[in-house]
Amino acid sequence: MPQPLSDPALDQLFRSARTYRGSARAWRDEPVSDETLREVYDLARMGPTTSNSCPARFVFVRSPEAKARLRECLDEGNVAQTMAAPVTAIVAYDLEFYEYLGKLTPHAPDARSWFAGNDALIATAALRNGSLQGAYLILAARALGLDCGPMSGFDNARLDAAFFPGTSWRSNFLINLGHGNPEAPRPRAPRLDFEEACRLV
């Protein structure tokens, strides 16, 4: 039976984990290997999505050429930190995710028909579940010892044209990945208390 994680594990995932952002000094000059990125994805893909639809798509940007394309899409305030990060994950979603349901939902062979032709449902399911999968990617990266800097602050249409031309993929948000400089984060901002954010009914 599942048991609660240890306090050090919970600290690494949540309590001590920080968002690394703000400047080039947010990141140490340490590479992130292909194998580590594969391990991150292999963990993140296990999180639940509607009908196991798995609409998220991830592009790990790290080559100089790809970083130059990404730079042109960023708000000015996000350029330094993103160019300094060893990897930036583009968290996207596929508006044709339902074409994979034959593989992903063998228990429901008619699952494709639930979405095909229903543009409103496709858009809602892709964004909602793709966002969930982006959050799973953050937790997977933290679990494997990486630091994360999730952010918006970019031109979605320009990024889609640069990285996904002629495809059904659409960008959602970005996550800088690497090993953060522990001196970089600001003091942690407050969070809402249980009584402010939750109800027991």
C-alpha positions, 0 to 999 in steps of 0.5 A, a space after each residue: 500500500 502507498 505510504 506518505 513520502 518522507 519529509 525530505 522528499 516532500 521538501 524537494 517536491 514542494 516545501 523547499 522547491 523554488 521557482 528559478 527566474 529573474 536573471 541569468 544568475 538564476 542558473 548554474 552552468 551545468 548541463 542536463 543530459 538527454 537521459 535525464 530528460 527522458 527520465 523526466 518525461 517517463 515519470 511525467 507521462 504516468 500522471 492521469 489525464 481525461 480518458 488517458 488522452 495525453 495531449 501534452 507535447 514537449 519540446 526541449 530547447 537547448 541548441 544554440 539555433 533553437 535558443 535563438 528562435 525561442 529568444 525572438 518569441 520571449 518578452 524582454 524580461 524573460 530573455 536573460 533567464 531563459 538563455 542562461 537555462 541549460 534547457 527550456 521545455 516548451 509545454 504544448 498540446 496537440 489538438 489532434 490528440 484523439 488520433 492516438 486514442 486507439 493506442 492509449 485507450 484499448 479499453 474504450 475502442 470508440 474513444 476517438 469518436 468522443 472528440 473527433 469533430 467537436 472542436 470545443 471539447 477538443 480545445 478544452 480537453 487539450 488545454 486542461 490535460 496538457 496543463 496537468 501534464 506540464 505540472 507533472 513535468 515540473 514535479 518529475 523534474 524536481 523529483 530527479 534533482 532538477 530545478 524549474 522556472 515555469 513561466 508565460 511571458 512569450 508570444 504564443 502565436 510567434 512561438 507556434 510559427 517558429 516551432 510548430 508550423 503546419 502542425 496541430 501543436 499549440 504552445 501553452 507555457 515554458 519551463 526553464 530546467 537545470 540546476 538553480 543558483 541557490 542564492 537566486 530566488 526571492 523570499 517565498 511569497 505567501 500562499 493562501 491558508 486552507 480556510 481561504 482556499 478550501 471548503 469542507 462540505 
